[in-house]
Amino acid sequence: MAKRAEVNPISQKFDTIAEPGMPGNVNFNVVATQNLSSWDDQSLSLVVDGNKLPRYLQGIYIGAAASFMGPFFEQDRNQTNAGGIVKEGWPLFNQRQAFATVSGFYDCQDTTPGTNYPELQKRGCESVISGIPHPLALNLRVENQTLDATVDNNTISNFNEVLSFKDGTTKWTYTWSPKDVNASFDIEYITFASRVRPNVAATQLRITPHGENITASVIDSFDGRSAMRSFLGEKSLYDNSTSMYVSNHPDGLPETTTWTISSADVSNGFTDEASRREATISDDNNMSIGQEWDVKCVDGETAIFEKFVGVASTDKFDDPHQTALDSSKAALKDGWDLLLDEHTTAWNSLMTPNLMTNYRNPSTGHLPSGPNIEHLQIGAVTDRYYMLQNLLPSSNSSLNLNTEGLAVGGLTSDTYGGLKFWDQDFWMYPSILLTSPSHARQILNYRVKLLEQAKSNAQEDYVQQIYKFPNGSALYPWTSGRYGNATGTGPVINYEFHLNTDIALAAFQYLAITGDEQFFSKNLYPVVLGTAQSSATILQKNTSTGKYGIHNVTDPDEYANNVDSAAFTLGSISEILDLTTKYQAEHNLTVNKTWQEMSRNIALPTGLNGITLEYQDMPSNISVKQADVVLLAHPLNLHLNSYSSNLTQVRKDLKFYESHQTPDGPAMTSAIYAILQAQYDSLKKAFDLDLGSRVPNWRGPWYQLSEQSDDDSNANGGVNPAFPFLTGHGGNAQIVPFGYLGLKLLEGKFTIRPRLPEEIEHLGIQEFWYGGNRMEAWMNETHTMLTRRGGAEEEGMRDRYQGGPMPVVVQRINEDTDTITETEYSVGVNETIVVGNDIRTSSTTTSSPSPTPTVLHARSLSSPSPTTLLTTTSSLSLSSPTSAARKPTPIPTSNPCKKNFWHQSAFPKKKRLYQEAWDAVTGLVTWIEQESVPKTCKCDWEMERCIG
């Protein structure tokens, strides 16, 4: 395959012009007037009115999207061409619609409309996600008018919809006034996919008529149009019951079956239960079915209807028919209230404030005024919610349900064919791992499950003709669904080989976070060995220099295909070989000396101007699709030649590639630049990029990310963007822990470099894990408070320090030498330390010197409050770092407010004030009790500072 041209290879760009009479492209951005939604910060809910984009209801085993009018199937409508459709992107290019499926339900087909390597199609079938009939709808029918996604908007009033991220539910309320009918109907729908019962989803419909008594009918329906790339098995109504079923098979796999069963509760006193009959529902694939009852609607009285859906497939259950039926019947028997209560309780435990980034003022519990911080708070909630909707904890492993990884669009979209890419391992996984490692294991389990196939891939004849991979080598394909074999969409060689090192990196991150040596050694170390072996095999040694390079690969920048000496791939190989050999040495395993030598002698390509080239012979006018070279600093934190601690090099690369980044790239890229600006350069730029990674790509009203900032494929260079784009949510969720707290996962010790933009007054880091210990952190512009909670009785958590002292390394930038310095401290279980932030605003700006990260130990402080960040009591004493002893410095006598902060003691009976003073020379901190505040100072306790 020819190498890329020297310019951005995207197609010519132009705005799509609407046909006469068509509305034209609609701005679905979250800040557009027609998409505004209100945020309820107490209930963690978004509230909208009017006609909105579909809200994608995602479940942990069942996934189903919903229309804006209710829990209905809906197809997206082309706004510019009356005869056109809204297409998904590569590789399917099919109609975008409210998709429904069940985890692992992949097909086997000869080819896909889009492919990169058609010659590989003969190696085995493509495997993309298949759908099931859309299972959620309860429809009201009045005089041949049906309440569904196609209802006339002019008949709808008082529309309100609430998405509760805290409860995991969607609720619609509105008034429906059918044409030529003397009655209107107050409608309320609630729907959810159970967090507790993975096989169950449920919908409730409440109908209150006004105007007159009227006869109508209610239909419990499955819409077969959602069952893409599948064919019918059986469908029918069960006799003498309120249940119905449909089974379907993914294309090419008649032995694989999913059963979808609904049991309805219509016993409300208004329904003629004897009138049950099969409803007439037309579709294109004969997989729709419904059961219908006559209802006598009484003016002013509310009738309640409920359906309980059970879903199971042969992929996960020996008898899916019986499993689905039992799940549906048990939910019906237990009832709506119990089902909803257990579901919301489970979601509440996952969406507690301590598990999400918190921008609220800890004194008041409220967000600062202004839209920017509110946007960031919403983003913190939605990023976590949209990813967790698709993940099961490892406690469900006995059911074999948490082995399917996480696709780009989750379970409610067939974008990218539902295939798994590096997106799950590199972008989505890290933030989930920090807070919910048991859920993150689903991504690892998917790679473990396909390891044997990855080993087989390396032994294929055509692969062995290129590289002689030894037995045990593992090659994961760029895309994978059911099988993990090489396909036209997912090659295993001569393409994005870095996927293999991305997977190995995720394994080492799991070990660092959990301390779970047992799971790592049994399940993940074989994956690491296989990918390390294949990595070492593709390296090529330059005999004249003794350095290693690589040939004919593609880095993350997919504008540059099949190049030599790709920097990110080389850096990743170096890091994985280094981590692997260190693990071998630390665990008394045989150390592979060859890998050790390779890891230290890999040569990254460099240009005359000193930048790290993306690949050998890279042109100066490069246009980069997405973050590439800059990934060496994060998440890779490359140690080769001390790259990630070489401020000059990282800043040089950051500046160059930021200026060469195409505006048409995917959403997650700006998150990396935000992290690197926060850690290496400008805090102001970091904050702007934090917002910039979100707002342009957020789609209203639910703050879901689109892959592109411009959804018009003609205007963005030819991309039908993925939506929802969980990759972007995963990237954004990394900004706070890795950018502002500056957490480094693979340094061997808990390492941070805290830096916070002045635009953020208070920042509660989401409660996270490291070394099997639960950690808490709060930040303001100048200081960070860190508490170690120790291990907990959670599956997989192993305290690597066994309750003893935990080393904490605090990094800061030395302004004189422009290098990173480190100071080490130790913290015990239930101890709190307060460290000074690295507060220099940018590499080119001189600001007040950062305080040396002196530590205050709060011995056995069981519940340190963020309101007392920067506060000390008489029980606190100044503690020195383990590396050097230091003495307190007296408070300067002049200008008592300069560089001083004053704080009120937490003791209610004795008001005390404490002064913190920084010595401008030594950077040391002292705290001295004062009886009163100097008259020259004005103190604001809420802001926790004094202004002189």
TADA-V655828 format. One record per helix or strand of 2 or more residues. SS is the DSSP state (A for helix, B for strand). FROM is the first residue (numbers start at 1). TO is the last residue. If there is no record, write none. Layout:
# TADA-V655828
ss:SS from:FROM to:TO
ss:SS from:FROM to:TO
This chain:
# TADA-V655828
ss:A from:33 to:35
ss:B from:38 to:40
ss:B from:45 to:48
ss:B from:62 to:64
ss:B from:66 to:67
ss:B from:100 to:102
ss:A from:118 to:123
ss:B from:138 to:142
ss:B from:145 to:146
ss:A from:153 to:155
ss:B from:156 to:164
ss:B from:169 to:176
ss:B from:184 to:193
ss:B from:200 to:210
ss:B from:214 to:223
ss:A from:224 to:226
ss:B from:230 to:237
ss:B from:243 to:250
ss:B from:258 to:265
ss:B from:271 to:278
ss:B from:289 to:297
ss:B from:302 to:313
ss:A from:320 to:334
ss:A from:336 to:350
ss:A from:353 to:355
ss:A from:371 to:388
ss:A from:394 to:399
ss:A from:410 to:412
ss:A from:415 to:418
ss:A from:422 to:435
ss:A from:437 to:449
ss:A from:451 to:458
ss:A from:461 to:464
ss:A from:498 to:514
ss:A from:517 to:538
ss:B from:540 to:541
ss:B from:548 to:549
ss:A from:567 to:586
ss:A from:593 to:600
ss:A from:629 to:632
ss:A from:640 to:645
ss:A from:647 to:659
ss:A from:669 to:680
ss:A from:683 to:692
ss:A from:695 to:697
ss:B from:698 to:699
ss:B from:704 to:706
ss:A from:726 to:732
ss:A from:734 to:740
ss:B from:750 to:752
ss:B from:763 to:770
ss:B from:773 to:779
ss:B from:783 to:790
ss:B from:806 to:814
ss:B from:819 to:827
ss:B from:831 to:836
ss:B from:855 to:858
ss:A from:866 to:868
ss:B from:877 to:879
ss:B from:900 to:904
ss:B from:913 to:918
ss:B from:925 to:930
ss:B from:938 to:940
ss:B from:945 to:947
